[in-house]
Amino acid sequence: MSPPDDDPGGRSRPGPLRLPLALAGGLALLTLAVMVAPPAWMGMADLPPEVLKARLARDARGLAVVDVRTGFEYRGGHIPGAVSVPLHAVPFRLGALAPLKDREVVLVCLSGHRSRLAGLILRLSGFGRVANLTGGMGAWRARGYRTVTPP
C-alpha cells in the first residue's frame, strides 16, 4: 500500500517528481530569457553578417568563428574557417576552447538563438570578447555569402 499524499496535518507532501519538474521549469524559463534577450544584455556583441564577412576578408586571425549547430547542420554548409562545437557540447569543450579566450569568438547557429545560449556559457566561463552572428546562418545565406562543406 502506498503512503497517502497528505500528512495528518493536512499539508501536502511533495511528490517525487515535484523538485525535478520545478528545476526543469526554471531552466526552461532561463533558456527562454536568454533566447529573447538582446546579446548585449549578456555582454555579447551583435555582429551583422556584412561586418563578419568584411572582417574575415580583412584579417581572420583575430576572430574565431564557432558554429554551435548540430554536426548534421554544420556538414550541410558552414562559414569558411568555422569550427564545429554543437551547443550541447559547449560546456564539455571549454578546455579545448580555452586557447580562444584572447581572440574574439563569433558564435553562429541557424537563427541566433542557440548561439546566444552558447555565448552565455562562454561569458560565464571567462571569455571576454564574444559576439553573436545576427540572424545566424539564415541571414548569412540570405545574403548569398559563401559556405563550405567538409569533404
QUISULHU-V204142 format. One record per residue. N is the residue number from 1. D_LAST is the distance of its C-alpha to the last C-alpha in Angstrom with 2 decimals. Layout:
# QUISULHU-V204142
n:N d_last:D_LAST
n:N d_last:D_LAST
This chain:
# QUISULHU-V204142
n:1 d_last:61.52
n:2 d_last:59.13
n:3 d_last:60.48
n:4 d_last:61.54
n:5 d_last:59.34
n:6 d_last:62.27
n:7 d_last:64.32
n:8 d_last:68.11
n:9 d_last:68.11
n:10 d_last:66.32
n:11 d_last:63.13
n:12 d_last:59.82
n:13 d_last:57.83
n:14 d_last:54.11
n:15 d_last:52.18
n:16 d_last:49.41
n:17 d_last:46.66
n:18 d_last:48.16
n:19 d_last:46.75
n:20 d_last:43.11
n:21 d_last:43.32
n:22 d_last:44.84
n:23 d_last:42.10
n:24 d_last:39.39
n:25 d_last:41.24
n:26 d_last:41.52
n:27 d_last:37.83
n:28 d_last:37.09
n:29 d_last:39.49
n:30 d_last:37.98
n:31 d_last:34.47
n:32 d_last:35.92
n:33 d_last:37.77
n:34 d_last:34.71
n:35 d_last:32.75
n:36 d_last:35.58
n:37 d_last:36.81
n:38 d_last:35.87
n:39 d_last:33.53
n:40 d_last:36.44
n:41 d_last:38.40
n:42 d_last:36.09
n:43 d_last:36.10
n:44 d_last:32.78
n:45 d_last:32.27
n:46 d_last:30.98
n:47 d_last:28.53
n:48 d_last:28.21
n:49 d_last:24.91
n:50 d_last:26.73
n:51 d_last:27.77
n:52 d_last:24.40
n:53 d_last:22.86
n:54 d_last:25.82
n:55 d_last:25.72
n:56 d_last:22.05
n:57 d_last:22.91
n:58 d_last:26.08
n:59 d_last:25.17
n:60 d_last:22.20
n:61 d_last:23.58
n:62 d_last:26.11
n:63 d_last:23.74
n:64 d_last:21.39
n:65 d_last:19.40
n:66 d_last:18.96
n:67 d_last:17.41
n:68 d_last:19.59
n:69 d_last:18.24
n:70 d_last:17.09
n:71 d_last:13.70
n:72 d_last:13.39
n:73 d_last:14.43
n:74 d_last:12.18
n:75 d_last:8.97
n:76 d_last:10.86
n:77 d_last:10.96
n:78 d_last:12.50
n:79 d_last:14.57
n:80 d_last:13.15
n:81 d_last:14.06
n:82 d_last:14.74
n:83 d_last:14.63
n:84 d_last:14.67
n:85 d_last:18.10
n:86 d_last:19.17
n:87 d_last:22.83
n:88 d_last:24.17
n:89 d_last:22.83
n:90 d_last:24.21
n:91 d_last:27.65
n:92 d_last:26.29
n:93 d_last:23.95
n:94 d_last:26.71
n:95 d_last:27.09
n:96 d_last:23.51
n:97 d_last:23.92
n:98 d_last:27.34
n:99 d_last:26.33
n:100 d_last:25.44
n:101 d_last:29.08
n:102 d_last:30.15
n:103 d_last:27.61
n:104 d_last:27.46
n:105 d_last:24.99
n:106 d_last:23.76
n:107 d_last:22.84
n:108 d_last:20.84
n:109 d_last:20.86
n:110 d_last:21.25
n:111 d_last:24.92
n:112 d_last:26.11
n:113 d_last:27.91
n:114 d_last:25.70
n:115 d_last:25.07
n:116 d_last:28.87
n:117 d_last:29.29
n:118 d_last:26.71
n:119 d_last:28.65
n:120 d_last:31.86
n:121 d_last:30.57
n:122 d_last:29.50
n:123 d_last:32.80
n:124 d_last:34.80
n:125 d_last:33.02
n:126 d_last:34.16
n:127 d_last:31.38
n:128 d_last:33.46
n:129 d_last:31.25
n:130 d_last:29.12
n:131 d_last:28.20
n:132 d_last:26.96
n:133 d_last:24.96
n:134 d_last:27.57
n:135 d_last:26.43
n:136 d_last:22.94
n:137 d_last:19.81
n:138 d_last:22.21
n:139 d_last:24.16
n:140 d_last:21.23
n:141 d_last:19.92
n:142 d_last:23.56
n:143 d_last:24.02
n:144 d_last:21.16
n:145 d_last:19.43
n:146 d_last:15.91
n:147 d_last:12.99
n:148 d_last:9.31
n:149 d_last:6.46
n:150 d_last:3.82
n:151 d_last:0.00
